[in-house]
Each structure stands twice: as C-alpha cells, then as structure tokens.
Amino acid sequence: MIGVPNPEKKTDTGALDPQVPPTSRLGKLLIAGGYVTHDQLRAALAEQKAKGGRLGNCLIRLGHLSEEV
C-alpha cells in the first residue's frame, strides 16, 4: 500500500547516498521511515528539477507516496 511504511522496502539509511542532495530533509525522513526508497526519491528529485514544485507533490504525482502520509 502506498504511504504505509514497509520494512521490506527499507534501505540502509545509515549510508549516505551521493545522488540524494544533503538538503533533502524530507527525503531523508521518508527513507528513514520506510515510506520511499532511494530510487524513488531520486526519481522525484529529477521530476522536481525538470518540472518544479514541491518534493512531496512530486512523490505523490509519481505514485510513490499517498497524500495521507
């Protein structure tokens, strides 16, 4: 289900991902909570860079997150 933490989806949150900007605090929180993966965050950041808008809205638009989160 989208927007519900999934322990199987969780990635190693202790390791820094060089492709995720250090200023992406929302992204770090969502990864740490198991809501999105590093790949999903990277896709949303690319979408945000290309089309603008807020990161959360990009994650929702791509189907990686629900509005309930």
MARGU-630400 format. One record per atom (N, C-alpha, C): residue in three letters; residue number from 1; y, z, x; atom name. Coordinates in nm, 4 decimals, decimal comma. Layout:
+------+-----+----------+----------+----------+------+
| rest |  nr |    north |       up |     east | atom |
+------+-----+----------+----------+----------+------+
|  ALA | NUM |        Y |        Z |        X |   CA |
...
+------+-----+----------+----------+----------+------+
This chain:
+------+-----+----------+----------+----------+------+
| rest |  nr |    north |       up |     east | atom |
+------+-----+----------+----------+----------+------+
|  MET |   1 |  -0,1174 |   0,0000 |   0,0840 |    N |
|  MET |   1 |   0,0000 |   0,0000 |   0,0000 |   CA |
|  MET |   1 |   0,1242 |   0,0000 |   0,0889 |    C |
|  ILE |   2 |   0,2219 |  -0,0772 |   0,0551 |    N |
|  ILE |   2 |   0,3442 |  -0,0874 |   0,1331 |   CA |
|  ILE |   2 |   0,4276 |   0,0383 |   0,1112 |    C |
|  GLY |   3 |   0,4792 |   0,0926 |   0,2213 |    N |
|  GLY |   3 |   0,5686 |   0,2067 |   0,2114 |   CA |
|  GLY |   3 |   0,4990 |   0,3406 |   0,2170 |    C |
|  VAL |   4 |   0,3696 |   0,3413 |   0,2322 |    N |
|  VAL |   4 |   0,2948 |   0,4653 |   0,2430 |   CA |
|  VAL |   4 |   0,2391 |   0,4727 |   0,3837 |    C |
|  PRO |   5 |   0,2575 |   0,5890 |   0,4510 |    N |
|  PRO |   5 |   0,2064 |   0,5973 |   0,5870 |   CA |
|  PRO |   5 |   0,0577 |   0,5677 |   0,5924 |    C |
|  ASN |   6 |   0,0186 |   0,4902 |   0,6896 |    N |
|  ASN |   6 |  -0,1207 |   0,4533 |   0,7067 |   CA |
|  ASN |   6 |  -0,1602 |   0,4866 |   0,8499 |    C |
|  PRO |   7 |  -0,2387 |   0,5931 |   0,8686 |    N |
|  PRO |   7 |  -0,2733 |   0,6338 |   1,0043 |   CA |
|  PRO |   7 |  -0,3456 |   0,5249 |   1,0836 |    C |
|  GLU |   8 |  -0,4156 |   0,4356 |   1,0163 |    N |
|  GLU |   8 |  -0,4856 |   0,3279 |   1,0854 |   CA |
|  GLU |   8 |  -0,3881 |   0,2250 |   1,1417 |    C |
|  LYS |   9 |  -0,2686 |   0,2156 |   1,0828 |    N |
|  LYS |   9 |  -0,1679 |   0,1196 |   1,1239 |   CA |
|  LYS |   9 |  -0,0824 |   0,1728 |   1,2392 |    C |
|  LYS |  10 |  -0,0889 |   0,3024 |   1,2614 |    N |
|  LYS |  10 |  -0,0034 |   0,3658 |   1,3595 |   CA |
|  LYS |  10 |  -0,0306 |   0,3134 |   1,4994 |    C |
|  THR |  11 |   0,0749 |   0,2952 |   1,5736 |    N |
|  THR |  11 |   0,0607 |   0,2528 |   1,7118 |   CA |
|  THR |  11 |   0,0978 |   0,3701 |   1,8008 |    C |
|  ASP |  12 |   0,0792 |   0,3552 |   1,9284 |    N |
|  ASP |  12 |   0,1145 |   0,4604 |   2,0224 |   CA |
|  ASP |  12 |   0,2659 |   0,4737 |   2,0248 |    C |
|  THR |  13 |   0,3171 |   0,5790 |   1,9610 |    N |
|  THR |  13 |   0,4622 |   0,5965 |   1,9522 |   CA |
|  THR |  13 |   0,5202 |   0,6591 |   2,0772 |    C |
|  GLY |  14 |   0,4358 |   0,7074 |   2,1673 |    N |
|  GLY |  14 |   0,4853 |   0,7661 |   2,2898 |   CA |
|  GLY |  14 |   0,5302 |   0,6605 |   2,3891 |    C |
|  ALA |  15 |   0,4720 |   0,5438 |   2,3814 |    N |
|  ALA |  15 |   0,5070 |   0,4367 |   2,4747 |   CA |
|  ALA |  15 |   0,6300 |   0,3630 |   2,4240 |    C |
|  LEU |  16 |   0,7200 |   0,3344 |   2,5149 |    N |
|  LEU |  16 |   0,8385 |   0,2586 |   2,4775 |   CA |
|  LEU |  16 |   0,8040 |   0,1113 |   2,4742 |    C |
|  ASP |  17 |   0,8448 |   0,0459 |   2,3698 |    N |
|  ASP |  17 |   0,8217 |  -0,0975 |   2,3561 |   CA |
|  ASP |  17 |   0,9467 |  -0,1676 |   2,4075 |    C |
|  PRO |  18 |   0,9370 |  -0,2446 |   2,5144 |    N |
|  PRO |  18 |   1,0556 |  -0,3078 |   2,5717 |   CA |
|  PRO |  18 |   1,1210 |  -0,4107 |   2,4807 |    C |
|  GLN |  19 |   1,0511 |  -0,4560 |   2,3776 |    N |
|  GLN |  19 |   1,1090 |  -0,5569 |   2,2889 |   CA |
|  GLN |  19 |   1,1819 |  -0,4952 |   2,1700 |    C |
|  VAL |  20 |   1,1777 |  -0,3614 |   2,1570 |    N |
|  VAL |  20 |   1,2480 |  -0,2938 |   2,0495 |   CA |
|  VAL |  20 |   1,3707 |  -0,2269 |   2,1092 |    C |
|  PRO |  21 |   1,4897 |  -0,2638 |   2,0620 |    N |
|  PRO |  21 |   1,6126 |  -0,2073 |   2,1185 |   CA |
|  PRO |  21 |   1,6136 |  -0,0550 |   2,1089 |    C |
|  PRO |  22 |   1,6628 |   0,0127 |   2,2124 |    N |
|  PRO |  22 |   1,6646 |   0,1593 |   2,2105 |   CA |
|  PRO |  22 |   1,7562 |   0,2162 |   2,1034 |    C |
|  THR |  23 |   1,8456 |   0,1348 |   2,0492 |    N |
|  THR |  23 |   1,9376 |   0,1831 |   1,9474 |   CA |
|  THR |  23 |   1,8780 |   0,1753 |   1,8071 |    C |
|  SER |  24 |   1,7578 |   0,1253 |   1,7945 |    N |
|  SER |  24 |   1,6941 |   0,1097 |   1,6642 |   CA |
|  SER |  24 |   1,6296 |   0,2417 |   1,6208 |    C |
|  ARG |  25 |   1,7119 |   0,3382 |   1,5842 |    N |
|  ARG |  25 |   1,6606 |   0,4697 |   1,5463 |   CA |
|  ARG |  25 |   1,5765 |   0,4630 |   1,4206 |    C |
|  LEU |  26 |   1,6205 |   0,3853 |   1,3223 |    N |
|  LEU |  26 |   1,5421 |   0,3720 |   1,2000 |   CA |
|  LEU |  26 |   1,4047 |   0,3167 |   1,2327 |    C |
|  GLY |  27 |   1,4005 |   0,2169 |   1,3173 |    N |
|  GLY |  27 |   1,2730 |   0,1577 |   1,3574 |   CA |
|  GLY |  27 |   1,1816 |   0,2596 |   1,4229 |    C |
|  LYS |  28 |   1,2359 |   0,3417 |   1,5120 |    N |
|  LYS |  28 |   1,1562 |   0,4452 |   1,5791 |   CA |
|  LYS |  28 |   1,0995 |   0,5442 |   1,4786 |    C |
|  LEU |  29 |   1,1811 |   0,5832 |   1,3824 |    N |
|  LEU |  29 |   1,1351 |   0,6778 |   1,2798 |   CA |
|  LEU |  29 |   1,0249 |   0,6175 |   1,1939 |    C |
|  LEU |  30 |   1,0415 |   0,4915 |   1,1567 |    N |
|  LEU |  30 |   0,9409 |   0,4261 |   1,0723 |   CA |
|  LEU |  30 |   0,8097 |   0,4054 |   1,1474 |    C |
|  ILE |  31 |   0,8175 |   0,3745 |   1,2756 |    N |
|  ILE |  31 |   0,6961 |   0,3600 |   1,3560 |   CA |
|  ILE |  31 |   0,6282 |   0,4957 |   1,3733 |    C |
|  ALA |  32 |   0,7070 |   0,5967 |   1,4063 |    N |
|  ALA |  32 |   0,6511 |   0,7312 |   1,4270 |   CA |
|  ALA |  32 |   0,5847 |   0,7831 |   1,3002 |    C |
|  GLY |  33 |   0,6385 |   0,7482 |   1,1848 |    N |
|  GLY |  33 |   0,5807 |   0,7917 |   1,0579 |   CA |
|  GLY |  33 |   0,4645 |   0,7064 |   1,0118 |    C |
|  GLY |  34 |   0,4365 |   0,5977 |   1,0828 |    N |
|  GLY |  34 |   0,3261 |   0,5106 |   1,0466 |   CA |
|  GLY |  34 |   0,3576 |   0,4149 |   0,9324 |    C |
|  TYR |  35 |   0,4864 |   0,3954 |   0,9049 |    N |
|  TYR |  35 |   0,5255 |   0,3066 |   0,7953 |   CA |
|  TYR |  35 |   0,5222 |   0,1596 |   0,8360 |    C |
|  VAL |  36 |   0,5556 |   0,1308 |   0,9629 |    N |
|  VAL |  36 |   0,5539 |  -0,0066 |   1,0132 |   CA |
|  VAL |  36 |   0,4950 |  -0,0074 |   1,1534 |    C |
|  THR |  37 |   0,4571 |  -0,1250 |   1,1982 |    N |
|  THR |  37 |   0,4055 |  -0,1419 |   1,3343 |   CA |
|  THR |  37 |   0,5179 |  -0,1962 |   1,4229 |    C |
|  HIS |  38 |   0,4924 |  -0,1965 |   1,5526 |    N |
|  HIS |  38 |   0,5900 |  -0,2551 |   1,6451 |   CA |
|  HIS |  38 |   0,6121 |  -0,4025 |   1,6127 |    C |
|  ASP |  39 |   0,5062 |  -0,4744 |   1,5804 |    N |
|  ASP |  39 |   0,5193 |  -0,6170 |   1,5482 |   CA |
|  ASP |  39 |   0,6049 |  -0,6380 |   1,4236 |    C |
|  GLN |  40 |   0,5856 |  -0,5546 |   1,3222 |    N |
|  GLN |  40 |   0,6654 |  -0,5666 |   1,2006 |   CA |
|  GLN |  40 |   0,8120 |  -0,5367 |   1,2294 |    C |
|  LEU |  41 |   0,8362 |  -0,4366 |   1,3117 |    N |
|  LEU |  41 |   0,9741 |  -0,4030 |   1,3481 |   CA |
|  LEU |  41 |   1,0386 |  -0,5175 |   1,4254 |    C |
|  ARG |  42 |   0,9653 |  -0,5750 |   1,5209 |    N |
|  ARG |  42 |   1,0192 |  -0,6890 |   1,5971 |   CA |
|  ARG |  42 |   1,0547 |  -0,8057 |   1,5040 |    C |
|  ALA |  43 |   0,9678 |  -0,8326 |   1,4060 |    N |
|  ALA |  43 |   0,9941 |  -0,9421 |   1,3122 |   CA |
|  ALA |  43 |   1,1202 |  -0,9134 |   1,2303 |    C |
|  ALA |  44 |   1,1359 |  -0,7896 |   1,1874 |    N |
|  ALA |  44 |   1,2537 |  -0,7526 |   1,1083 |   CA |
|  ALA |  44 |   1,3805 |  -0,7592 |   1,1932 |    C |
|  LEU |  45 |   1,3713 |  -0,7172 |   1,3184 |    N |
|  LEU |  45 |   1,4881 |  -0,7257 |   1,4069 |   CA |
|  LEU |  45 |   1,5270 |  -0,8710 |   1,4334 |    C |
|  ALA |  46 |   1,4287 |  -0,9591 |   1,4468 |    N |
|  ALA |  46 |   1,4570 |  -1,1019 |   1,4643 |   CA |
|  ALA |  46 |   1,5228 |  -1,1579 |   1,3386 |    C |
|  GLU |  47 |   1,4723 |  -1,1173 |   1,2236 |    N |
|  GLU |  47 |   1,5310 |  -1,1598 |   1,0955 |   CA |
|  GLU |  47 |   1,6752 |  -1,1103 |   1,0842 |    C |
|  GLN |  48 |   1,6962 |  -0,9858 |   1,1227 |    N |
|  GLN |  48 |   1,8302 |  -0,9271 |   1,1172 |   CA |
|  GLN |  48 |   1,9255 |  -1,0025 |   1,2091 |    C |
|  LYS |  49 |   1,8799 |  -1,0364 |   1,3268 |    N |
|  LYS |  49 |   1,9633 |  -1,1095 |   1,4230 |   CA |
|  LYS |  49 |   1,9970 |  -1,2492 |   1,3706 |    C |
|  ALA |  50 |   1,8994 |  -1,3143 |   1,3078 |    N |
|  ALA |  50 |   1,9191 |  -1,4509 |   1,2593 |   CA |
|  ALA |  50 |   2,0037 |  -1,4571 |   1,1319 |    C |
|  LYS |  51 |   1,9794 |  -1,3635 |   1,0404 |    N |
|  LYS |  51 |   2,0434 |  -1,3726 |   0,9087 |   CA |
|  LYS |  51 |   2,1420 |  -1,2611 |   0,8790 |    C |
|  GLY |  52 |   2,1444 |  -1,1576 |   0,9652 |    N |
|  GLY |  52 |   2,2344 |  -1,0453 |   0,9418 |   CA |
|  GLY |  52 |   2,1752 |  -0,9478 |   0,8412 |    C |
|  GLY |  53 |   2,2509 |  -0,8474 |   0,8097 |    N |
|  GLY |  53 |   2,2073 |  -0,7478 |   0,7129 |   CA |
|  GLY |  53 |   2,1530 |  -0,6227 |   0,7797 |    C |
|  ARG |  54 |   2,1126 |  -0,5302 |   0,6974 |    N |
|  ARG |  54 |   2,0596 |  -0,4032 |   0,7463 |   CA |
|  ARG |  54 |   1,9112 |  -0,4146 |   0,7757 |    C |
|  LEU |  55 |   1,8677 |  -0,3375 |   0,8739 |    N |
|  LEU |  55 |   1,7286 |  -0,3417 |   0,9156 |   CA |
|  LEU |  55 |   1,6344 |  -0,3068 |   0,8007 |    C |
|  GLY |  56 |   1,6655 |  -0,2036 |   0,7264 |    N |
|  GLY |  56 |   1,5801 |  -0,1638 |   0,6139 |   CA |
|  GLY |  56 |   1,5644 |  -0,2755 |   0,5124 |    C |
|  ASN |  57 |   1,6733 |  -0,3447 |   0,4835 |    N |
|  ASN |  57 |   1,6667 |  -0,4558 |   0,3886 |   CA |
|  ASN |  57 |   1,5815 |  -0,5704 |   0,4434 |    C |
|  CYS |  58 |   1,5890 |  -0,5938 |   0,5735 |    N |
|  CYS |  58 |   1,5064 |  -0,6983 |   0,6343 |   CA |
|  CYS |  58 |   1,3589 |  -0,6614 |   0,6249 |    C |
|  LEU |  59 |   1,3246 |  -0,5348 |   0,6494 |    N |
|  LEU |  59 |   1,1853 |  -0,4905 |   0,6382 |   CA |
|  LEU |  59 |   1,1341 |  -0,5067 |   0,4952 |    C |
|  ILE |  60 |   1,2181 |  -0,4772 |   0,3983 |    N |
|  ILE |  60 |   1,1796 |  -0,4922 |   0,2571 |   CA |
|  ILE |  60 |   1,1629 |  -0,6401 |   0,2231 |    C |
|  ARG |  61 |   1,2587 |  -0,7220 |   0,2656 |    N |
|  ARG |  61 |   1,2541 |  -0,8659 |   0,2363 |   CA |
|  ARG |  61 |   1,1286 |  -0,9305 |   0,2944 |    C |
|  LEU |  62 |   1,0848 |  -0,8847 |   0,4126 |    N |
|  LEU |  62 |   0,9657 |  -0,9397 |   0,4759 |   CA |
|  LEU |  62 |   0,8364 |  -0,8817 |   0,4184 |    C |
|  GLY |  63 |   0,8492 |  -0,7827 |   0,3320 |    N |
|  GLY |  63 |   0,7309 |  -0,7232 |   0,2691 |   CA |
|  GLY |  63 |   0,6621 |  -0,6165 |   0,3539 |    C |
|  HIS |  64 |   0,7309 |  -0,5682 |   0,4576 |    N |
|  HIS |  64 |   0,6717 |  -0,4672 |   0,5451 |   CA |
|  HIS |  64 |   0,6979 |  -0,3251 |   0,4964 |    C |
|  LEU |  65 |   0,7888 |  -0,3112 |   0,3999 |    N |
|  LEU |  65 |   0,8314 |  -0,1797 |   0,3530 |   CA |
|  LEU |  65 |   0,8713 |  -0,1920 |   0,2070 |    C |
|  SER |  66 |   0,8541 |  -0,0828 |   0,1333 |    N |
|  SER |  66 |   0,8999 |  -0,0835 |  -0,0058 |   CA |
|  SER |  66 |   1,0297 |  -0,0042 |  -0,0156 |    C |
|  GLU |  67 |   1,1015 |  -0,0204 |  -0,1236 |    N |
|  GLU |  67 |   1,2271 |   0,0496 |  -0,1427 |   CA |
|  GLU |  67 |   1,2052 |   0,1993 |  -0,1609 |    C |
|  GLU |  68 |   1,0864 |   0,2409 |  -0,1989 |    N |
|  GLU |  68 |   1,0575 |   0,3820 |  -0,2231 |   CA |
|  GLU |  68 |   1,0599 |   0,4648 |  -0,0958 |    C |
|  VAL |  69 |   1,0414 |   0,3996 |   0,0195 |    N |
|  VAL |  69 |   1,0421 |   0,4724 |   0,1459 |   CA |
|  VAL |  69 |   1,1845 |   0,5035 |   0,1778 |    C |
+------+-----+----------+----------+----------+------+
